[in-house]
Amino acid sequence: MAAVNLESKTRGRDQGWVVALVSVGHFYSHFVMLALPPVFLLIQPELGVTFTALGAVVSAMSVTTAVGQLPAGFLVDRFGARYILIVGVAIMGLSLLLVGLTKEYWTLFFLFLVAGFGNSVFHPANFSILSARLENQVFGRAVSIHSFMGYVGWAGASLVMLPLALWTDWRTALSIIGIIGLAVAVIMLFGSSYLSDRDYLNSNKSKPNTKILSFRENMVLMGSLPLLMMFLFYLLTAISTSGVMSFSIVANVSLFGVEKMLASTVLTGYLVASAAGVIVGGWLADHTNRHNLVASVAVFFMASFIMLLALGGGVLFFMLAGMILSGLCYGISSPSRDILTRKVAPDGSAGIAFGYTSTGMSIGNFIGPVLCGWILDLGQPKVLFGILGVLVFISIITIVFTRPKYAVF
């Protein structure tokens, strides 16, 4: 009995380190994704570019993230996730560090383009590690912690970047974030034994040896209706979230007549609410098998609150309610969304499954900032929120087709 208890404690401690390391990486990934938008109003007059051009920098990172995710998923499933993850963090950190040398728009654009390749590894690698190392009964809560740290990264960027840039300047602020990324990569390197996925699966007696899917089998998996629908779900919701994160400050200043610091604080509230929602969503995910229902209901209310921003008519309460409650609902949907993806992926194929669906997210992250920047250049903040709300409503349809009866494996 004592030996069993000791083994259980050791396993629990090891799982804690696994979640901690991948969550720190996820925090950094999300922080970098939102490091630039809070300082748009400082960069625009200095570089003399449009909001569309600045949105294109954020979108450039999303493009290379999207391009890199499927190759990263194949590499993770074949060779293991840990060193691929560490290299990805290091690439992001180095790219942000070099932003301090930026003098022109196109240098900034190029460095965020490179950072996107580093960012592409996170979802395939993190979910492969979590799927391999964690027991089913704690997976939902572990995923919620992982997602929570991502949302805290977004919230941290919206809270920290503008004051840091005002205290120093926007280039120095981004370089500081780069140095932190390199430090995170070093920490992961020292804790790399906790990031093993494929070797752990094949040495774990409680789990059978894992088959690596062939190229044809991977193509069949990606063409299956549930995974295709999850791809579309990630894409549509990402257009909305990336649009809100990139341009809600600018839109709310215009639409509701508030100061930019208040608009920045409200965006932080949106992201904090998302982080709180994901904890609630993780608890729900571990206490129900109706993940389709949880995700659908949460996203329905998310869309409704985004529409409240479009119809708010300049009333401050509607801005606060629309931003914070839409963020809360998005957070609640996230763990169930991730479990739906895991359910349709055979053991050992988490890398390609999450790489594929996350490519949809990256495409959405590309479309959102450019679309919203263009709409704001036209002077239409109400239209911005209206379009984003409609896209989220449409995403509910995709959830219907993620049920196990549509799976091919």
Legacy VTK file of the C-alpha trace (Angstrom):
# vtk DataFile Version 3.0
C-alpha trace
ASCII
DATASET POLYDATA
POINTS 409 float
0.000 0.000 0.000
2.841 2.392 0.898
4.538 1.619 -2.408
1.316 2.341 -4.301
0.873 5.657 -2.475
4.485 6.610 -3.187
4.077 5.738 -6.848
0.854 7.756 -7.006
2.520 10.788 -5.398
5.484 10.532 -7.764
3.183 10.276 -10.766
1.163 13.255 -9.545
4.309 15.327 -8.986
5.640 14.439 -12.431
2.314 15.365 -14.038
2.431 18.672 -12.165
5.840 19.478 -13.654
4.603 18.489 -17.118
1.636 20.862 -16.884
3.787 23.633 -15.390
6.427 23.556 -18.142
4.060 23.399 -21.112
1.854 26.060 -19.502
4.782 28.465 -19.078
5.555 28.005 -22.767
1.903 28.569 -23.661
1.869 31.743 -21.555
4.862 33.064 -23.484
3.383 32.126 -26.868
0.194 34.064 -26.152
2.044 37.010 -24.641
4.071 37.422 -27.845
0.943 37.067 -30.000
-0.519 40.144 -28.295
2.698 42.038 -27.589
2.311 44.415 -30.540
-1.377 45.586 -30.644
-1.311 47.459 -27.292
1.423 49.732 -28.697
-0.125 50.283 -32.148
-0.991 53.878 -31.228
2.709 54.502 -30.446
4.088 52.738 -33.515
1.706 54.221 -36.120
2.848 57.879 -35.983
6.531 56.931 -35.678
6.599 54.551 -38.655
3.903 56.453 -40.587
1.838 53.397 -41.540
-1.877 52.564 -41.557
-3.726 50.340 -39.091
-4.117 47.849 -41.936
-0.334 47.672 -42.257
0.086 47.170 -38.520
-2.588 44.479 -38.558
-0.597 42.825 -41.342
2.391 42.437 -38.988
0.240 40.462 -36.555
-1.224 38.546 -39.476
2.262 37.757 -40.827
3.042 35.923 -37.605
-0.219 34.027 -37.972
0.662 33.039 -41.558
3.977 31.444 -40.630
2.363 29.883 -37.573
-0.233 28.329 -39.885
2.365 27.202 -42.428
4.524 25.640 -39.731
1.899 23.809 -37.687
1.271 20.817 -39.935
5.004 20.141 -40.485
5.492 20.610 -36.740
2.705 18.093 -36.090
4.330 15.497 -38.373
7.720 16.044 -36.717
6.246 15.828 -33.217
4.459 12.548 -33.959
7.576 11.041 -35.547
10.425 12.325 -33.367
8.827 13.556 -30.163
7.834 16.986 -28.935
10.292 18.194 -26.329
13.208 19.593 -28.357
10.902 20.892 -31.076
9.072 22.860 -28.362
12.283 24.250 -26.862
13.616 25.378 -30.252
10.287 27.081 -30.995
10.445 29.108 -27.770
14.036 30.113 -28.518
13.147 31.316 -32.047
10.369 33.518 -30.667
12.611 34.949 -27.967
15.429 35.759 -30.396
13.028 37.383 -32.872
11.551 39.685 -30.233
15.013 40.543 -28.911
16.068 41.709 -32.392
13.015 43.976 -32.676
15.043 46.392 -30.552
17.162 47.036 -33.658
14.129 47.774 -35.830
14.235 51.064 -37.742
11.749 50.380 -40.518
8.328 48.795 -40.920
9.546 45.918 -43.082
12.154 44.829 -40.518
9.412 44.648 -37.905
7.257 42.690 -40.356
10.068 40.206 -41.095
10.918 39.551 -37.437
7.306 38.773 -36.557
7.159 36.571 -39.644
10.096 34.545 -38.226
8.550 34.505 -34.745
5.524 32.783 -36.260
7.628 29.738 -37.212
8.640 29.422 -33.558
5.030 29.847 -32.483
3.886 27.069 -34.833
5.214 24.303 -32.578
3.202 25.069 -29.449
-0.148 23.388 -30.024
1.178 20.219 -31.732
3.968 19.810 -29.158
2.053 20.824 -26.024
-0.992 18.668 -26.701
1.164 15.702 -27.696
3.020 15.982 -24.379
-0.183 16.414 -22.364
-1.946 13.535 -24.158
0.992 11.210 -23.552
1.818 12.129 -19.952
-1.555 12.773 -18.306
-4.266 10.393 -17.105
-7.731 10.762 -18.633
-9.426 11.755 -15.372
-7.300 14.898 -15.021
-6.892 15.788 -18.687
-9.743 18.316 -18.798
-8.447 20.272 -15.807
-4.868 20.078 -17.087
-5.945 21.429 -20.468
-7.857 24.195 -18.697
-4.698 25.185 -16.782
-2.737 25.110 -20.041
-5.365 27.296 -21.739
-5.660 29.503 -18.634
-1.962 30.323 -18.817
-2.363 31.190 -22.494
-5.151 33.640 -21.672
-3.099 35.047 -18.794
-0.355 35.603 -21.381
-2.780 37.615 -23.503
-3.985 39.539 -20.454
-0.412 40.139 -19.327
0.533 41.568 -22.720
-2.459 43.924 -22.767
-1.689 45.007 -19.200
2.101 45.310 -19.413
3.078 46.319 -22.938
1.657 49.845 -23.123
2.960 50.998 -19.697
6.335 49.324 -20.393
6.562 51.002 -23.799
5.626 54.387 -22.304
8.268 53.926 -19.595
10.995 52.909 -22.060
9.957 52.825 -25.721
8.143 50.238 -27.826
11.361 48.737 -29.248
12.978 48.248 -25.843
9.753 46.798 -24.445
9.642 44.141 -27.167
13.349 43.327 -26.710
12.778 42.744 -22.988
10.053 40.230 -23.860
12.556 38.527 -26.177
15.099 38.109 -23.378
12.404 36.547 -21.199
11.641 34.054 -23.996
15.254 32.920 -24.191
15.202 32.402 -20.408
12.056 30.257 -20.736
13.813 28.100 -23.362
16.716 27.520 -20.953
14.326 26.517 -18.148
12.613 24.036 -20.489
15.965 22.577 -21.494
16.831 21.836 -17.862
13.383 20.267 -17.330
13.290 18.439 -20.661
12.779 15.007 -19.071
9.229 16.091 -18.182
8.551 17.044 -21.807
9.134 13.574 -23.273
6.054 12.239 -25.050
6.805 9.409 -27.506
9.539 7.774 -25.401
7.251 7.976 -22.364
4.333 6.369 -24.218
6.456 3.482 -25.452
8.010 2.836 -22.024
4.772 3.143 -20.032
3.372 -0.295 -19.218
-0.114 1.116 -18.629
-0.322 2.262 -22.236
0.259 0.156 -25.337
3.053 0.936 -27.764
1.864 3.695 -30.018
1.688 3.271 -33.776
2.890 6.118 -35.969
0.257 6.784 -38.619
1.339 6.624 -42.249
1.106 9.679 -44.516
-2.066 8.258 -46.095
-3.635 7.602 -42.692
-2.824 11.163 -41.616
-4.508 12.490 -44.754
-7.591 10.376 -44.016
-7.618 11.664 -40.426
-7.426 15.286 -41.543
-10.180 14.712 -44.093
-12.549 13.171 -41.548
-15.675 15.219 -40.887
-15.120 15.777 -37.134
-11.557 17.044 -37.576
-12.524 19.179 -40.565
-15.332 20.727 -38.526
-12.945 21.429 -35.645
-10.619 23.109 -38.152
-13.476 25.420 -39.180
-14.504 26.022 -35.574
-10.985 27.115 -34.626
-10.803 29.303 -37.756
-14.100 31.163 -37.230
-13.653 31.786 -33.509
-10.030 32.866 -34.058
-11.116 35.568 -36.538
-13.258 37.012 -33.760
-10.792 36.713 -30.886
-7.832 38.016 -32.909
-9.950 40.908 -34.156
-11.047 41.826 -30.628
-7.517 41.551 -29.248
-5.872 43.483 -32.076
-8.340 46.321 -32.578
-10.891 46.489 -29.754
-8.848 49.290 -28.153
-9.020 51.380 -31.331
-12.664 50.419 -32.011
-13.872 51.143 -28.477
-12.087 54.507 -28.380
-13.952 55.422 -31.560
-17.316 53.826 -30.805
-17.705 54.590 -27.094
-15.565 57.737 -26.806
-13.329 56.405 -24.014
-9.641 57.100 -23.371
-7.150 54.584 -24.794
-5.919 53.554 -21.315
-9.510 52.692 -20.298
-9.996 50.779 -23.553
-6.734 48.917 -22.849
-7.936 48.100 -19.329
-11.225 46.773 -20.711
-9.299 44.531 -23.114
-7.349 43.256 -20.118
-10.706 42.566 -18.442
-11.799 40.591 -21.526
-8.652 38.462 -21.317
-8.852 37.973 -17.546
-12.479 36.883 -17.984
-11.329 34.419 -20.668
-8.783 33.024 -18.249
-11.422 32.673 -15.510
-13.808 31.063 -17.994
-11.308 28.409 -18.996
-11.017 27.245 -15.385
-14.802 26.888 -15.229
-14.707 25.156 -18.617
-12.057 22.718 -17.417
-14.187 21.695 -14.438
-17.186 21.215 -16.749
-15.094 19.188 -19.199
-14.066 16.720 -16.483
-17.631 16.375 -15.164
-19.574 15.783 -18.370
-19.362 13.871 -21.625
-21.508 16.502 -23.392
-18.566 18.505 -24.666
-20.444 19.402 -27.856
-23.242 20.954 -25.799
-20.903 22.878 -23.490
-18.940 24.336 -26.399
-22.071 25.201 -28.397
-23.876 27.003 -25.556
-20.775 28.924 -24.508
-20.055 30.069 -28.070
-23.705 31.084 -28.602
-23.493 33.474 -25.663
-20.045 34.657 -26.789
-21.532 35.681 -30.137
-24.489 37.378 -28.433
-22.245 39.546 -26.250
-20.061 40.540 -29.226
-23.229 41.689 -30.987
-23.991 43.788 -27.889
-20.838 45.784 -28.665
-22.120 46.488 -32.184
-25.540 47.576 -30.901
-24.329 49.372 -27.775
-24.853 52.867 -29.145
-21.983 54.396 -27.176
-23.300 53.245 -23.774
-20.313 52.452 -21.532
-22.116 49.620 -19.708
-22.638 47.767 -23.000
-18.927 48.032 -23.782
-17.994 46.600 -20.390
-20.608 43.823 -20.514
-19.954 42.932 -24.152
-16.187 42.682 -23.781
-15.964 40.913 -20.423
-18.843 38.457 -20.869
-17.823 37.477 -24.403
-14.343 36.731 -23.076
-15.780 34.650 -20.228
-17.865 32.551 -22.618
-14.961 31.986 -24.998
-12.864 30.709 -22.098
-15.597 28.296 -20.995
-15.742 26.804 -24.501
-12.002 26.151 -24.843
-11.387 22.964 -22.786
-14.395 21.193 -24.344
-13.155 22.296 -27.770
-9.736 20.740 -27.100
-11.239 17.501 -25.774
-13.413 17.215 -28.895
-10.221 17.379 -30.962
-8.487 14.784 -28.804
-11.464 12.402 -28.999
-11.269 12.076 -32.784
-7.479 11.512 -32.851
-5.986 8.008 -32.383
-3.267 7.545 -29.735
0.033 8.946 -30.952
-1.567 11.300 -33.508
-2.213 14.265 -31.214
0.550 16.228 -32.920
-1.007 16.111 -36.373
-4.582 16.495 -35.053
-3.819 19.613 -33.034
-1.402 20.881 -35.672
-4.182 20.645 -38.249
-6.917 22.271 -36.165
-4.527 24.922 -34.895
-3.711 25.751 -38.503
-7.359 26.787 -38.737
-6.805 28.996 -35.693
-3.727 30.552 -37.296
-5.584 31.253 -40.537
-8.282 32.937 -38.461
-5.596 34.899 -36.613
-4.322 36.053 -40.009
-7.719 37.087 -41.338
-8.929 38.831 -38.176
-6.371 41.666 -37.795
-6.259 42.519 -41.512
-10.059 42.453 -41.828
-10.575 44.545 -38.710
-7.788 46.995 -39.589
-9.395 47.522 -43.015
-12.859 48.060 -41.470
-11.451 50.613 -39.014
-9.610 52.418 -41.802
-13.089 52.807 -43.337
-14.305 54.258 -40.009
-16.830 51.480 -39.226
-16.305 50.128 -35.657
-19.953 48.978 -35.413
-19.557 46.900 -38.568
-16.388 45.377 -37.108
-18.162 43.967 -34.050
-21.217 42.974 -36.097
-19.193 40.851 -38.532
-17.238 39.201 -35.720
-20.457 38.283 -33.900
-22.012 36.747 -37.019
-18.913 34.612 -37.673
-19.048 33.216 -34.136
-22.749 32.385 -34.552
-21.874 30.452 -37.731
-19.186 28.478 -35.854
-21.882 26.819 -33.726
-22.958 24.776 -36.760
-19.581 23.044 -36.941
-19.951 21.592 -33.422
-22.883 19.429 -34.528
-20.597 17.380 -36.782
-17.884 16.596 -34.223
-19.727 13.674 -32.651
-17.822 10.347 -32.506
-20.135 8.654 -35.024
-18.467 10.704 -37.768
-14.922 9.571 -36.845
-12.902 7.321 -39.185
-10.564 5.696 -36.615
LINES 1 410
409 0 1 2 3 4 5 6 7 8 9 10 11 12 13 14 15 16 17 18 19 20 21 22 23 24 25 26 27 28 29 30 31 32 33 34 35 36 37 38 39 40 41 42 43 44 45 46 47 48 49 50 51 52 53 54 55 56 57 58 59 60 61 62 63 64 65 66 67 68 69 70 71 72 73 74 75 76 77 78 79 80 81 82 83 84 85 86 87 88 89 90 91 92 93 94 95 96 97 98 99 100 101 102 103 104 105 106 107 108 109 110 111 112 113 114 115 116 117 118 119 120 121 122 123 124 125 126 127 128 129 130 131 132 133 134 135 136 137 138 139 140 141 142 143 144 145 146 147 148 149 150 151 152 153 154 155 156 157 158 159 160 161 162 163 164 165 166 167 168 169 170 171 172 173 174 175 176 177 178 179 180 181 182 183 184 185 186 187 188 189 190 191 192 193 194 195 196 197 198 199 200 201 202 203 204 205 206 207 208 209 210 211 212 213 214 215 216 217 218 219 220 221 222 223 224 225 226 227 228 229 230 231 232 233 234 235 236 237 238 239 240 241 242 243 244 245 246 247 248 249 250 251 252 253 254 255 256 257 258 259 260 261 262 263 264 265 266 267 268 269 270 271 272 273 274 275 276 277 278 279 280 281 282 283 284 285 286 287 288 289 290 291 292 293 294 295 296 297 298 299 300 301 302 303 304 305 306 307 308 309 310 311 312 313 314 315 316 317 318 319 320 321 322 323 324 325 326 327 328 329 330 331 332 333 334 335 336 337 338 339 340 341 342 343 344 345 346 347 348 349 350 351 352 353 354 355 356 357 358 359 360 361 362 363 364 365 366 367 368 369 370 371 372 373 374 375 376 377 378 379 380 381 382 383 384 385 386 387 388 389 390 391 392 393 394 395 396 397 398 399 400 401 402 403 404 405 406 407 408
